Amino acid sequence: MTKVAIVYHSGYGHTKKQAEAVHAGAVAADASTELIAIDAEGNISEAAWASLNAADAIVFGSPTYMGMVSWQFKKFADASSKSWFSQVWKDKIAAGFTNSATMNGDKLSTLHYMFTLGMQHGMIWVGTGMLPSNSKAAQRNDINFVGSSAGAMAQSPSDSSPEEGPLPGDLETARLFGKRIVETARQFRK
């Protein structure tokens, strides 16, 4: 069975909700899937590191704060140097998702950071594979309304609770992205 680990930081709960949607898509695709939350101090457990090392695919998630990943996610990324040194993540599937308060919010910078982290580990990056909803008929809750190819993007207003955002279309985008990650990982399993 394909193993997927979704490692993420969520400051207010919105990115956690997006992580859960990626997780739901991976589970629906019959993958063994684990959510790994980076804590408020930027740490994960030794058991979580072992899960990441054993996974076929690692999905990175972080809110976009000031045009970049959260400092907690950055601390996790820096701590991944032990896995980098031993090349444990080489040839695994990598993907990423992010959420911010504005429609743009410089989310692409966050995904580029995650992409670079994956490339440093020798991983194989997977994008959304979805066309953007960019016609005149497009509605805010359409799939990939935010229009990202590099990874899943979501938008949650700064004064919204996690129950109010991300919106259903962004969560469906994340769910479909989770399914795509599993399907891609299956193609690369040894």
Residue, then its C-alpha position, 0 to 999 in steps of 0.5 A: m500500500t502506498k504510504v503518504a505523510i502530510v507534514y504541516h504547520s497551522g497557526y490558526g486552524h485554516t491550514k490544518k483544515q486544508a491538510e485534512a482535505v489533502h488527507a481525505g483525498a489520499v485516503a479515498a485513493d486507498a493510501s495509508t496516510e498520516l497527518i503530522a502536525i508541526d507544533a507551535e515550537g516547530n517540532i515533530s516527534e521522533a516517531a513522526w520523523a520515522s514516518l516521513n522516512a518510511a513514506d512513499a510521498i511527503v506532502f508539505g503544508s504551511p500557511t503563507y506568512m509575510g510571503m513565506v512559510s511559517w517560522q515553525f515550518k522553516k525550523f522543521a525544514d532545517a531539521s530535515s538536514k539529517s534526512w538530507f545528509s543520508q538521502v533518505w527522502k531521495d526519489k520520494i514524491a513531494a508536493g505542497f499546499t498553502n493558505s493565506a488571507t488574501m487571494n494572492g498573498d504571495k503564496l507562490s513564494t511559499l510553494h517555491y520554498m517547499f519545491t526547493l526543499g524537495m529538490q534539495h532532498g532529491m525528491i520528485w515534485v507533483g503539481t496539481g494537474m488541474l486547469p484553473s477556473n478562469s473563465k467568465a462563468a467561474q465561481r469562487n467555489d470552483i476547483n482551483f479557483v486560486g489558479s495554482s499549478a505548483g501546489a494547492m492554494a487556499q484563501s481564508p479571510s483574516d477574520s474567518s474561523p477555520e469553520e468559515g475558511p478555506l472555502p469548499g472549492d479550495l478544500e475540494t481542490a486540496r482533496l483532489f490534489g491528495k488523490r493525484i499525489v497517491e496516483t503519482a506515487r504509485q507510478f514511482r514505487k519500486 
